[in-house]
């Protein structure tokens, strides 16, 4: 018996190539998370670089899925987060808001490219907006977690600790990810 497949249903399915690349980028995000320089409460990692690369190479849907796979692997106990940490406690901890912020950043990129296309200027704007939202969500979560204890922290103090030192590095990561992924796309059929 042959199965009827409508043209619209093939767009919602994943090809083998897409699944392999999605899994590969979940692994790349993990390795980049392990590449961390601890400078205070929030370490400098290559998370942002890996997420930008995944979004640029795989597109919004598959880039988001690769980060979601990474997040789920860490949630169930595999040591994929920065500092080889794992578990739901990391997500509920002070820096967990940034992990959720990355997911929001991916969703912004995905829906933004669906609406506005994937030209270079659009991708730059969407990644910058996504990064700002990631910073905002992560900082609000950081303040919330620290305010539960006796030692509260102001939003401005949290920005000084968690965001301001990282902005230049993250903008450099954004530019490098665009350069590298555009070159990869030129030579590889991804």
N, C-alpha and C positions, 0 to 999 in steps of 0.2 A: 504494500500500500504506500502510495506517495503522500507526503504531508504537504498541505498547502501552507505557504509562508507568504504573508503579505509584505510588500516592500517596506512598510513602516515598522514591522516587527524586527527586521534585521538591524535597524539603528539602535534598538534598545539592548541588543545582545552584544556580548563581548567576543572578539575574535581571540584565537589562541595567542596571537602576537600581543594583543592588548593586555591579556591576563599576565603573560610573562613579563612584559614591561612594567606593569603595575606592581607585580611582586618584586621585581628588580629594584624599582624605586622605593618601595617600602624598606628594602635592605639598605639602599643608599642613604635614606633618611636616618636609619638606625646608625650607620657608620658615622654619619655627620653629627649625630647627637652625641656619640661617644667622643668626638673630637671637640673637647671642651677646655676652656681656660677659665678656671674659677676666679672671678674678681668680685667677690661680694655675694649677696643673696642670689643673684641670677648670673649663671655662668655664660661666657661667650661661647656659643656653639656654631656649628655650620648648619643647624636646622633650617634657618631661613634660606640659605643658599640652596640646600637640597630641595626644599619645597618650591622655591622659584624655578629651579631646573625641572622638576617634575611637572609643574604647571605649563611651562613653556614647551617642553618636549612632548608630553603626553596629552596636553589639552586639559581643559577644566574638569571634565568628568573623570577621566582616568587619573589625573593628578590628585584630585580630591579623594578618589578611591585609594590611591597608594598611601596617602596620609592617614586615611581612616583605618586601613589595614595596620599601619604602624601603631596607631593609637590603641586599637583593639588588642594587638599583640602585647603591648605594654600593660594594658589594663588587666589582662588575664595572668600576668606574672612573668612574662619574658623580660629580661633586663635590657630593654631597648632604649630607655630614656637616658638623658644626660647623667653621667656618673654611674652608668650601668644599673640604674634604679628601675624598679618596676612596681606594678600594682596600682590599684585605684587610689591608694593613698597619695601617690605622686600627683594625680590629677586633682585630688581634693586639697592638696597642699598649697603652699604659698605661690609656687610658680606654675601650678596646674592651669591657671587661667590663660597663660600664654599658649599652652598646648591646645586648649579649646579655641583660642584666638587664631592659631594657625589653621584650624579646621574652618573657621569663619572666613579667613582670608582665602582659602581654597574655594569656598562656596561663592564668595564675591567674584572671584576670577571666573569661575565656571559660568555663573549667570550673566556676568558682564560681557563675556565673550559671546555668549548666545545672543545677547541683545545688540551688541555693537561691533561684532566681528573680532578678528584676532590680529589686526595690524599692530605694528610695533608701538605706536603711540597709545593705542587702546590698552595693550598689555602693560605698558609702563604705568599708566594712570591707574589701572585696576590693581596692580601689585602694590603701588604706593598707598592707595586707599585701603586695601586689605591689610597692609602692614600697620597703618595708623589705627585701624579697628582692632587689630591684634594687640597693639600696645595698649589701647584704651581698655579692652576687655581684661587683659592680663593684669593691668595695674589696678583696676577696680577690684578684681578678685584678690590680688595681693593685699590691698588695704582691708578688704573684708576679712580675710583669714587672720591678719595681724590684729584686727580690731576685736576679735573674739577673746583674746587674752587680755591681760592687764596692760600690756604695752601696746597702745594703739599707735597708728602711724597716719600722718596726713597724706592726702593725695599728692600734694606737691613733693613731699619727702620721698614717697614711693616713686614718683617720676624721676627724681634725681638719682635714685638707686637703680631702678629697673629699666628706664627708657633712655634718658638723655645720653648716658655713656655709650649706648648701643646704636644710636641713630646713624652716625657716620659709617660704622662697620656694616650695618644692614643695607645702607644705600650702595656701598661698594659691592656687597654681595649681589644686590639686584642688578647692577650694571654688569658684573662679571657673569652672572647667570645668563643674561641676554646675549652677551658676546659668545660664550661657550656653547649655549644651546643653538644659536643661529648657525654656528660653524658645524656643529654635529648634524643639524638638519640638512645642511648643504651636502655633506658627504655620506651620511647614513640615511637609509630609508625608514625613518621612524614616523 
